[in-house]
Amino acid sequence: MQAGNDAGSGSAAPGLARMLGFAAMPVFALMALWTGLSGGPSDMLCMSTQGSSPLDGMAMMYGLMSVFHAAPWLRLVQRR
């Protein structure tokens, strides 16, 4: 018997990676929504633009990260 050919070795890794790929987009979308609606202070480095838009700073970054991590969801929709 060769090393690494056990029935259970590494079989969970692809499934876990697939689930993490699907988890990223909704988490970032919720973080963008929460940050945008919380009304908390914006980034300390951007004090001059504070209050200009609810989608500035971190909310915008979370929104972009959500868009960039939408590929697994788009592939799922395309298959159906």
Beta strands, then each sheet from edge to edge (+ up, - down):
end
